[in-house]
Amino acid sequence: MSRAIGKAHMIVLDVGRSCAIATGRDKQSFFDKAKTCASLIVQRLIFSAPNDHVGIVLFGTDETNNQLNVDSGGYENITEAFELKPPNWQTLRILQNQVVQTESEAGWFDALIVATNFLRNGALGKKFTGYSIILLSPLFVAGDIDQGQLESVADGISNMLGVLHVITNYVLHPAASVASIFTTTGTFDEQASKTEARTENERYVRQILDATDGTLANINWAERMLTFFDAKAVRPTPWNSTLTIGTKVKLSISAYYIVCEQKGLGSFKVDSVDDAASRVEMRTQYFLNDKPAEISMQDIIMGYMYGSTVVPYDNTIDIEYKSGDCRLACLGFTASSNILEEHLSGKGSHVVVAKKGCGASNQKLCALVKAMHELNVVMIATKVYRKDTKPRLNALIPTYKHGNPCLVMLELIFKDELCSLKFPSLLKSSKNKPTNEQYDAVDKLIDSMNLMDAVDDSNGECREAFALNSTFNPTLQHVYRTVAHRALNPKQPLPDVNSTLQELIDVPKKVVDRSKAALEEVRKAFELKEIKQNTRAEWLQRMAKIKVGTDASGSSSSTTIDSGVLMDEEADDGSDDANRRMVVSVGTVTPAEDFALLLRRGEKFATVATQLQNAVFELLFTSMRPPGSKVIAALLAYRSEAQKLGPYRYNEWMTEFKEMLLTRQKADFWETVIVGEKLGLIDSQESEMSTVSVDQAANFYKTPTQNKMAVESSDGDYIDPDCLFDELNGSF
């Protein structure tokens, strides 16, 4: 028994002189549009249905080449151009480059008879799942059509389970018709001015379409619909398993994908140019500091990449875990309100139904769905897709699809995968609260950008823009068109984004026009003020004005800190200053310059900030010498960068730093440096990422009125421990 290989399609294209009539606003001839539609049909079959077969019959040609004319005669100017075979690019190139319009004429009905016979003979010995004939003609040529012949042709198409699709002009489509071509039909325009032959042809076409459940499409509408490529049709494959609830209840279930990520073109086969046998060889190289290195296999251990960090893994501590057989096991039930959107993961959703042919499981599933729906609960289950694969948590939600009870299965995250992101409040303070006029302006803007009536069709009716059932992925569509263009024109540059695809990206013109007034009202209601941020150059200039204190050798220096930061190429002169700045971490000698240099080299801000905090702590609390101005410069640099890169770490550290200063008797440093230089918390006006209000930042500079912590001697005299070190150091 032969296996079905797909569908068989026969394209019947009119190339006669009657196709010279202009169609559409661009005055393009019917022939040009019809040939474009035929080419697009072949392209769609190449991408979406490569197992289908397609053939082409041309009528109105100067020559005659068809089997019926050879056998019985009477079918002149009709050519069987391409026999039934899988769609390929060679057929498409011939269709585009060699099929031209002629000055001959032929009747569409005779061409339909030839195409039906050609399709039937080409399908002999092959098993197809369906047959279709696609007729592209303006239907202007009058013909002597007998009613008996008409019924005979219609019966012949119906008997081989075929369908007739007609693409012509003077056809109207309803506004709600957003389905794909060949699945929706239009109607002939009765108000248009037509010839007597055209009117009679429409009556004959309508009879055949009714007999074969065919479709009728306008040539302009068909060309637009055919420019969008459908995804390759895949037969739904169920995941068969057993749903267990407790130890006694078991249901045989099948899970089908209902929502999944749309996939585009698959990978291309790699072939050599000269058709020689080619083999792909894999080679492994090891690099040390971006240079190739020879590594012994004994020195290699397993590891994983966690971001940019290498995490070694020792397989000696590996614990062998086997999840067991394929299953869907119920862990329990919970209220529907406990499953939030941020708990969902995975690449799609499944619908769970009873396995086909299992009546008992179907009854159990119906009772289960009904009970869960009445109690408003969902099931939490563990899913093992295949034996010993990693188990995943899933939520099974009761629902009714087309009146049939089923469960929608969505994957859940584990607790350690939950990431709670904190965002700063949009409302900084009460003074920034929007007024009633501002609320009204935004409401008008939202109403003017409503998409439910954003598109006006040719009939003057409104419909929804970007509807889910009629909107395509512009990225995938552009890839399809680019591949087709390169296959047909290998030496031409790739095309730009097509205007029809641009409509999937641009705002609808109707929305743009009616939202102009609302946008202007919003612009007037919300006055924008520019807030200048401190740049690195500003704090470097401030650092340049600070005199450097006593250096490590004990000698005094009257020079200032260099306001520039040396890069790696500037450090090749061999000078002491250059060597001093070639650092790998923030030190206590020049912490501000080290901090800036490391940031410019691309080090992480969190890492460098922690090093700077340690350096400031060491200079203030463990050094024998006064810290001098280097601590001030370091804090200035730290605060300035935190305003741009994120103030959270700085504000958290400054809160701890304040408590540490007051506790360790550094109140003078607090008042002179932190309060005097305004190095406290970064408020929301200084950084949009800050959650600290202006009032909170101002109150931060105030110290609580409490007794100073001090070490008192037995006679009550106050002793500052830091002064003891200074006095001891000065006595030598």
N, C-alpha and C positions, 0 to 999 in steps of 0.2 A: 504494500500500500504506500503510495507516494505521499510525502509530507507537504502540507501547504507552504508555499514560499512567499506569500504576500498577496497583493492585489494587482490587477492588470488594468492599465489606463490607456486609452486611445485618444489622442489629441487630433481634432479635425479643424484645420486652420484654413480660412478663406484668404486667398492671395489674389483674387480677381480685381478688375478695375473698379468695381462698386465699393471697394474698401478705401477708395481715395477720399471719401467724405471726411471733413474735419470733425473731430470729437473733442469736447472739453474746451476750457478757456484758453489753453495754449495752442489751439487750432492744429493739434497733431492729428494725423490721419488715423482712421480706424485700423488700418493695416499695421502701422507702427505700434500702436497700443496692443493689438492682438498678438503680434510677434513677441512683444515684451512680456505679455501675460503667459504665453506658451513657454518662453525661456524661464520665467520665474517658477512655473509649475515643475519643470524638469529640475531646477535647482532645489526646490523644496523636497522633491523625491530623493535627490542625492544626499541631502543632509538628514532628512527626517525619516525616510522610508527607503533605505538602500536595497531592501529585499523585494520591493515592488518592481513591476515591469512596465515599460511605457513604449508606445508606438505612435507614429505621426502620419496622418493622411493630409495631403494638400489638395485643395480643389480650386479651380480657376487657373490652373497651370497651362502653359503653352503646349506641353506634351501630355500624353496619356499613358499611364503605366499602372494598371490594376488588374487583378485576376478576373473580376466579373466582366470587365469589358472584353477580355480575351475569350471567356467562355460564351457569353451571350450577347455582348455588344450593348451599346446604348449608354455607356458611362464614360463620356468623353471629358477631357480636360481634368481628370482626377488622377492623382499620383500617390501610390503607397510609398511614402518617402523613407520611413524607418520601421523596420519590423519590430515586433514585441521583444524587448530585451531589458536588462537592468539599466537604469539611468547612469550616464557617464558624461564626462566633460567633453569628449569628442563629439557626441551627439549634439551637445549644447553649442559647441563652436560652429558646427555646420549649420545649425538652425539660425544662429545669429549672423553669420557671415555670408552664407550662400543662398538662403531663402529670400527672394525678392518679389516685389509686386509685379504683376503681369497685366496685359491688356485683354486677357481672355476672361471668360465667364463660365460658371458651372452652377448647377442648382444644389442648394444645401441638402435637400432630401436625398438626391442621388449620392452625395458624398456620405451621408449618414448610413445609407445602405451598404456602400463599399466599406466603410469603417466597421460596421457590425460584422460583416463577413470576414474582414481582415483580422478583427479581434478574435472571432471564434476560431479561425484556422490557426492563428498564432498561439492560442491557448491549448491546442490539442497536445495531449501527453503531459500536461502540466496541471497541477492542482493549485488554484488560486482561491483566496478567501472572498474575493469580490471583484466585480468588473464595473468600469465606468467609462463613459464616452463624454468628452468635453468638446463642445462645438463652439467655435469662435467665428461669428459671421454677423454682418449688418442685416442679413435677411432681406436684401433688396431685389434679388433675382426672382422673377416669377417662374413658377413651375407648374406643370400639369400633374397634380398629385391626386391619385385616386383614393377614395376613402378606404377601399379594401386594402390597398398597399399600405396606407397609414396605419391601419390596425395590425397588419401583418408585421410591420417593422416594430411597432410598440410591443407586440406579443413576443417577437424574437428577442428583444432586449430584456423583457421581463422573464422569459423562460431561462435565460442563462444568469438570472439574478443580477442583471446589470442596471445601472442608473445613468440617466442622461442629465448632463449639466450644460446649460446654454449661457454663453456670455455674449451680450449684444448691447445695443444702445436703446434709448427710449424706455428705460426701466427705472422704477422708483423703489427705494428701500425705506422701510419705516425707521423712525428715529431710534427706536429701541433695538434695532438690529445691529448688535455689536459682536455677534458670534463670528467664528472663522468662516471663510468661504467654503462652499460646498456643504455647509450645514444649515444655511439659512437661505431663504428665497425671497425675491422681490416680485413686483407685479408690473405689467406693461403700462406705460403712461397712455391713458386713453385721451388725454387732452392735447397730445402732441400732434403736429401736422404730419401726416404720413401718406405715402402712396397706397394705391389700392393693392398692389402686390405685397407690400410690407404688411398691411392689415390682414390680408389673407394668410400670409406666412405665420403671423403671430397666432392666429386661430389654430393652425395645424400644430405649431410648437407646443401650445398649451395642452392640446390633447395628448401628445406623447409624454409631456412632463407629468400630467396627472396619472397616466398609466404606469409610469416607471418610478413615481415618487421622486422626480428629479427636482433640480433647483434652477432658478433664473437669476442672473446677476447683471448689473450694469457694468460696462467695460471700464469706466473710470473708477468705480467702487472696487471692482475686482483687482485692478492694477494696484490700488492702494493696499488692499488686504493681502495680496500675494507678496508684497515686499517684506512682510513680516514672516519669519520662519518659525514654524512650530517645533517644539522639542520632539526628539525621537520617541515614538510610541513604544512603551514597554509593557508587556503583559504583567499585571500585578501578581507577585509571587507571595504567598502567605508564609508567615512564620508559625508553624504548628508546634504547639506545646501543651502542657497541662497546667491549669490553674488550680492550686491546692489552697484550701482554707481549713486550717487546723489539720487534724489527722484523718478525718473521715470524708470531707467534701472534696471532690475532684471533678473538674470540668475540662473537657477537651476543647481547646480554643484555637482560633486562627487569628493572627494579627496582620493587618494590611497597612501600608503607608497611606495616609490621607494628606499629609502636608510634609514636603521634604524640599531640600535645597535643589533649585533648578540647575541642571548640569548642561554645559555647552558641548562643544566639540570634544571628542576624545583625543587621545594621543595619536600622532601620525606614525605610520610604519616607516622604518628607516631602510631605504634601498640604495644600492650603489648606482652610479650613473651608467656604467657599462654593463649593468645586469649581472655582474659577477657575484659570487657568493661572498657575503660580508658577515663578519662576526664582531660583536661588540666585546671588547676586552676591558676589564676593570683593573685599575691600578691604585694602590694605596701609597700615599706619601706622608711622611711625618715632618713637621716644621717646628723649629724652636726659634722664637722671636722673629717670625716671618722668614726664616731661612731654612732651606732643606737640611735635614739632619738624619744621620743613620742611628736608628734606635734598635736595641736588642729586644727581642720578644720577652726576655726575662724581666725587663724593666717596665713592661706595660701592665697596667692594672685597669680594671673596669671603672668607668665613671660616667656621670651624667652632667649635662649643662643646665644650670639653674640661672637663666638669664645669661649674663656674661661670666658667671662664676662656675668653675669646674668642681663638681662634688665627687670625690673618689668613692668607690663602692667595693666593698670586700665581699666576694661571693662565699667566703667561708662562714659568714654569719647569716647566709640566706636561709630563710625558713620556707620549706616547701609547703605550698598551700594549693589545694585543689578544691575548686568550687563545687564539683560534682556534676550531675547530669543536667541537661537542658531543662529549665523549669521556670515557672512564674508562681512564686510562693507568697501568699498573703502574710504580711507582718502585723496588720491591724487596720483599724478604721479611725478616721479623725474628721473633725468638722471641716467643711469646705473652706471656711474662712481662714483656716490655719495654713493653707497652701497659697503662698503669695507668688507674684510674678517673678521676683528675684530668686525664687527657689527652683525655677524651671531651667533645664539645660537640654543638651542634646541637639541633633540636627533635624529633628522633625517630630511628628506625632503619628501614632498608630490608632487604628480602630480595632477593638477586640470583639470578635463575634464567636459564636459556637462553631465548631468544626463542621464542615459539610457532611451531612449524613448522620450526625450524632443528635438524635431527637431528645434523648435524656439530658444531654448537656445544654441544649437549647432551652429546655424548660427551666433548668436550674439557673441559667444566665438571665432569663426573663424575670424570674422571681428575685434574683439578686439585684438587678438593676432597679426594679420597682421599689424594693425595700430601701436601697441606698438613696434613691431619688426622694422618697417620702421623708427619710431622716436627714436629708441634706448632708450626707457624709461622702467621703472619698476613701478609696482603699490605698494603702501603702504596701507595695509589694517589692520583692527582690527578683530581679530578672537575670537569668543566666542564658545568654543567647545560644551558646554551644557548650558542649561538655568541657569543663575545666577552664572556661573563659572568665574574665573578670566580672563579678556580679555588679549590677547597678540598681539603684533605687528608682522606683517608678510610682507615679500616682495614677490611679485608674478612676476616671470621673464618669459617673453614669449619665447617659444621654439617650435620645431617640433620634436616629437618622432615618428620615422618610418613614417615620412611624415604627421602625424596628428598634427594639432595645439593644444597646451595645455599650461598651466601655471605651472611652478615649484614654489612651495610655501616653503619658508625658514623663520624660526622664527628670529625676530630681538630683540635686547636688547633695553631697555629704556635708557635714557641719564644718569640716576643715576647709572646704571649698568656698564657704560663704565669706564674702568680702564686703564689709560695711564701709561705704564711702561717705565721708562727711564733707559737705559743701558749705561755704559761708552763706550767711543769710543775705537774701536779696534786699531786705529792708535794713539799711545800716542804722538808721536812727529814726525817731519820730518825726524829725523835721523833713526827712526825705519821703514821707508817706504821700502817695499820689492823691491829688485833689479829685473832686467829683468830675471836673471838666476833663481831667486826664483819663479817668476811667471811661467816661463817655466816648472820648476820642478813640481809645483802643477798642471799645465795643463796636463802634462803627467800622473800624478797620477790619475786625474779624468778620463782621457780617458781609462786607464788600468782597472778601476773599473766599466766600463760600464756593466750593467746587461742585455742589450738587446740580447747579444749573449753569455751569461755566462754559458749555459748548453749545453753539447754535448750529444745527445741521442745515442741509439744503432745503428742507421742508419748512424751516422756520420754527422748529420745535427745539426745546432745550433738553439737554441730557447731562449726565454726570461726567466730569473730567477725571481722567486717571482711574477709572473703575477697575477693580481688581481682576474682573473676568475679561477685560479687553485691553489691558496694559501689558506691554512686553518689556523685558529687560533690555534697555538700550545698549548696554555693554555687549551682551551676547549677540544681539542683532547686528551690531557693527562688526563683530568678529565674523559672523556668517557672511556678510556682504564683502568684507575684505578678502576672505578666502576665495569666494566666488570670483571676485575681480582679478585676483592674482592668477587663478587657474585659467581664466579666459584671456587675460592680458598679462602674460608673464614679464614683459619688458616695460610696462607702464608703472608709474608711481602709484602708491596706494591711495585710494580715494579719501576725501574728507567725509565728515559726518553728514549723512543725507538729511535733507530738510524734513522728511517724515520722521526720522529719528530725533531730530532737534525738537520736534513738537513734544516728545516724551520728556524733555528736560526743561524747556522754557515754560514760563508762566502763561496760561491761556490769555489771549488778547482781550477777551471780554473781562477777565479779572483785572488786567492791567488798567483798562480804561475806567472801570467803575471804582477802582480803589485810589485813583489819583487824588480826588478830593479828600478822602479819609486820611491818606498819607500826609497831605499838606496840613490837615488839622492836627495830626499827631506831631508833626515837625514844629508847629507853633506852640503846642501845649507842653512839649518837653524841650527845654532849653539846654543845649549841650555846652559844657564848660571843659576846657582842656586843662588837665592836671599834669603838670610836668614832673617827671620822675627824676631822681638823682641818678646820674650816670657814674660809671667808674672814673671818668675823667674828673668829675667834680670832687670826689673824695680823695683822689690822688693829689689834686691841687690843694686841698685842705691839709693833706699830710705834708706837702712841701713846705708849708708855713710853720710846721712844728719843729722846733730845734731838737736835735738828738742829744740825749744826755751822755753821761759817762759810759764809755764802751767797756767791753769785757777786760781790757788790759789796764783799766784804771785811768787812762788819759782822757782829758776832756776834748770834745770836738765841737766846733761851732758850725759845722756843715749841717745841711738839712737833708731830710730823707729824699731820695731821688723820686720825682713824680712819675717817671717812666718805668715800665716793666720790661726787662730784657727777655727777649725770646731766645730760642735755642741757637739760632744763627748768630745772634749778637753776643753769645757767650763763648765764641771761638777765638777771641783775641788774647786769651791767656792771662787777662788781668785778674787781680785779686777780687775785684768787685764782681766780675763775671763768674769766677769760681764759687764765690759766696752764694750766688743766686741759683746755681745748679742744684736744686734741692729735690728731694723725693717726698718730703712731708713738711708741715709747718713747724718751724723751730722757734726758739725763744730769742734769737739774735735779731732777725728781721721778720717777725710773724706776719705783718701786713703784706709785705712784698711776696713772701712765700705763699700766702693765701691767694693773692691775685695771680701769681705765676702758675700755680697748680690748677686754678680754674681755667686759665687760658689754654693749658695743655689738655683740657678735656676731662679732668678728674671729676668725680661725682661731688656735688655740693654737700651732701650729707657727710661724706667722708672727710672732706677738707674742713667743714665746719666743726666737726668733733675734734680734729687736730688743733684747730685754733682755740677752742675752748680749753683744751688741756694746756696749751701754751700760756694762755692768760692766767689760768689757775696757778701754774708754776711760777710765773713772774710775780704774782701778787702774794702768794702765801708760802712759797718755799724758797724763794731767792733771797740771798743775803744782801743784795743791792736794791735800791729803790727802782721800781719798774720804769720810771721815766715816761717819756711820751710814746714809746713803742706800744704800750697797752692801749693808749688812746687811739693811735693810728689803726691798730688791729680791730678795735671795736667799731671804729668808723667804717672800715672796709667790710666787716662782717654785717653790720646793719644795712649798709647800702646794697649789698648783694642780696640780702634776705628780702628786701622790699620787692625785688624783681623775681627772685627764684622761689619764694615761699617763706612767709614770716612765721610759720607755725613753730619751727624748731627754735628760731631766735627768741620768740616770745616765751616759750616754755623754759628755755635756758636762762633768760634774763630774770624770770620770776625766782628761780632757784639761786641765781647769782646775787640778787638783792638780799635774800635771806642769809646767804653765806657772808656777804660783806658786813651786814649789821651784826651778825653773830660773832664774827671774828674781829670786831673792833676796827672796821675799815669804813667808819661813817664819813670820815673826811674825804676819802676817795669817792664814796657814793655822792656826796654833795657837790664835790668839785668837778668830777668827771661825768658821772651818769646824769645827774640833774643839770649841771652846768652846760654840758654839751648836748643835752636832750638825746641821750642814747637809750632811753627806756623802751617800752613796748611800741611796736609798730601798729598804728591804728588803721582803721578802714579807709581813711582819706589818703594815707600814704601808700597803701597797697590794697587793690581790690580783693586779694585773696585773704586778707586779714579778717578775723572774726571779732577783733577787739574794737570797741567803739571809742570815739574821741574822749568821752568822759572817763571811761575806764583807763585809758592811757594817761590822762591828766592826774587821776587819783593815784596812779602807780608811783608817782614821784613823792607822795606823802609817806612819811614814816610813822609807825604807831608810837604813841607816847607810852613808853615802858622803861623800866629801869635797865640800864645798860649792863650786859653780862660782863663781869670782870672777875679777875682773880684778886681777892683781897687777902692781905696778910693778917696775921693774928692781931696786930695792933690797929687794923682797919685801914691801913694805907693802901691806895690803889696801885696795882702793878700791871703795866701793859707788857705782855710776854714778847711782842714784836720789838718793843724798845730795848729789851734786855739784849737781843741779838745786835741791835744797832750800837748800843753802848759798848758791848763786848768787842765788836768789830772796830770801833773807833779807838779803843784803848791800845791797839797794836800800832 
